Amino acid sequence: MSGDSSISVDGPSTFRGAVLFLVVGLAITGFGVYDYVQQSDAMENAVSVEAEMTEVGIEADSAGSSTDVEYTPTVEFSYTYEGESYTSTNLFPSETTSSYDTRSAARDAVADYDEGATVTAYVSPDQPGNAFLKNEKSNSPLIFAGVGLFFVLVGGKSTVTQYGGS
């Protein structure tokens, strides 16, 4: 790989890299905005159903060689909607999964749920297979959009710089 394709603090050092940064940023931002709107619609149209908790847990994930660990609460529950049986793993109505810096914070997110318990779940009639337990917005889509905007800004600046320098 040549030295021309590196990424510095100022952004990608080639026009192609700058445009790629910009496009990736737009995609990430678009997904974040889509997910935020989708979760808002799901909450607005949701109907409550009884569900049975089949699994509750916490997954620990260390990203690469980093010593930082993120904790993700996991759930699985079964429910019936309009005569059909479903299983879901969604804690929140967003597509993205919320993770926490500490195990205790992740545990707090699922503290109200015990395996075998009957709980209230929320079903969007448009997507009955994607029920969720917490009828509240997750901030994960906004984090995605923010990261994407960072890529857009760096990629956009680098694209203008690289294009102007060509």
LOSE-723478 format. One line per 2 residues: their letters; for each residue z negated, x, y negated of C-alpha. Coordinates in steps of 0.1 Angstrom, whole numbers, plus 5000, padded with zeros to 4 digits. Layout:
BEGIN
A = Z X Y | ... .
END
This chain:
BEGIN
MS = 5000 5000 5000 | 5009 5015 4966 .
GD = 4986 5020 4937 | 5005 4994 4917 .
SS = 4992 4965 4936 | 4955 4970 4928 .
IS = 4932 4946 4910 | 4910 4959 4883 .
VD = 4884 4944 4860 | 4912 4934 4837 .
GP = 4930 4916 4866 | 4960 4923 4888 .
ST = 4980 4953 4878 | 5014 4939 4887 .
FR = 5034 4909 4875 | 5036 4895 4911 .
GA = 4998 4900 4916 | 4991 4883 4882 .
VL = 5013 4853 4891 | 4996 4851 4926 .
FL = 4962 4851 4909 | 4973 4823 4886 .
VV = 4988 4802 4914 | 4957 4806 4936 .
GL = 4935 4797 4907 | 4955 4766 4900 .
AI = 4952 4756 4937 | 4915 4761 4938 .
TG = 4909 4743 4905 | 4932 4714 4917 .
FG = 4912 4711 4949 | 4879 4710 4930 .
VY = 4891 4683 4906 | 4906 4663 4935 .
DY = 4874 4665 4955 | 4853 4655 4925 .
VQ = 4874 4624 4919 | 4875 4616 4956 .
QS = 4837 4617 4959 | 4834 4595 4928 .
DA = 4857 4570 4943 | 4840 4571 4977 .
ME = 4806 4565 4961 | 4820 4536 4939 .
NA = 4835 4518 4969 | 4809 4526 4996 .
VS = 4792 4500 5017 | 4760 4508 5035 .
VE = 4757 4507 5073 | 4730 4516 5098 .
AE = 4735 4549 5115 | 4717 4569 5142 .
MT = 4710 4605 5135 | 4722 4626 5165 .
EV = 4718 4661 5150 | 4700 4677 5121 .
GI = 4699 4715 5115 | 4704 4745 5092 .
EA = 4731 4771 5096 | 4727 4805 5081 .
DS = 4758 4824 5070 | 4760 4859 5056 .
AG = 4793 4865 5039 | 4809 4897 5052 .
SS = 4788 4928 5048 | 4767 4912 5021 .
TD = 4729 4909 5026 | 4729 4875 5008 .
VE = 4725 4846 5032 | 4736 4811 5024 .
YT = 4720 4782 5042 | 4740 4750 5050 .
PT = 4723 4718 5061 | 4741 4702 5090 .
VE = 4739 4666 5102 | 4757 4644 5127 .
FS = 4753 4607 5129 | 4769 4577 5147 .
YT = 4777 4544 5131 | 4797 4512 5135 .
YE = 4820 4498 5108 | 4840 4467 5113 .
GE = 4836 4468 5151 | 4847 4504 5155 .
SY = 4824 4533 5164 | 4825 4565 5144 .
TS = 4807 4599 5141 | 4804 4618 5109 .
TN = 4789 4651 5097 | 4790 4645 5060 .
LF = 4758 4648 5040 | 4775 4642 5007 .
PS = 4808 4623 4999 | 4826 4655 4989 .
ET = 4850 4674 5012 | 4833 4707 5003 .
TS = 4800 4716 5019 | 4769 4723 4999 .
SY = 4750 4755 5007 | 4717 4768 4994 .
DT = 4702 4802 4986 | 4671 4796 5007 .
RS = 4663 4780 5040 | 4636 4758 5024 .
AA = 4661 4744 4999 | 4685 4735 5027 .
RD = 4657 4721 5047 | 4647 4699 5017 .
AV = 4683 4685 5016 | 4679 4671 5051 .
AD = 4641 4664 5051 | 4646 4626 5052 .
YD = 4665 4628 5085 | 4652 4632 5120 .
EG = 4672 4632 5152 | 4671 4598 5168 .
AT = 4661 4580 5136 | 4680 4550 5122 .
VT = 4691 4557 5086 | 4714 4543 5060 .
AY = 4749 4558 5058 | 4776 4550 5033 .
VS = 4812 4542 5043 | 4842 4541 5021 .
PD = 4864 4512 5034 | 4895 4534 5028 .
QP = 4882 4562 5050 | 4857 4546 5075 .
GN = 4856 4578 5096 | 4842 4599 5067 .
AF = 4808 4582 5061 | 4781 4602 5043 .
LK = 4743 4600 5041 | 4735 4608 5004 .
NE = 4751 4584 4980 | 4750 4610 4952 .
KS = 4775 4636 4938 | 4775 4671 4951 .
NS = 4782 4698 4926 | 4803 4718 4951 .
PL = 4836 4705 4937 | 4827 4716 4902 .
IF = 4818 4751 4915 | 4853 4752 4932 .
AG = 4869 4741 4899 | 4849 4767 4880 .
VG = 4859 4795 4903 | 4895 4784 4902 .
LF = 4894 4784 4864 | 4882 4820 4864 .
FV = 4913 4829 4886 | 4935 4809 4862 .
LV = 4922 4827 4831 | 4924 4862 4847 .
GG = 4958 4854 4863 | 4972 4838 4831 .
KS = 4960 4867 4809 | 4974 4893 4833 .
TV = 5007 4874 4837 | 5012 4874 4799 .
TQ = 5002 4911 4797 | 5025 4921 4826 .
YG = 5054 4899 4815 | 5051 4912 4779 .
GS = 5050 4948 4792 | 5081 4944 4814 .
END
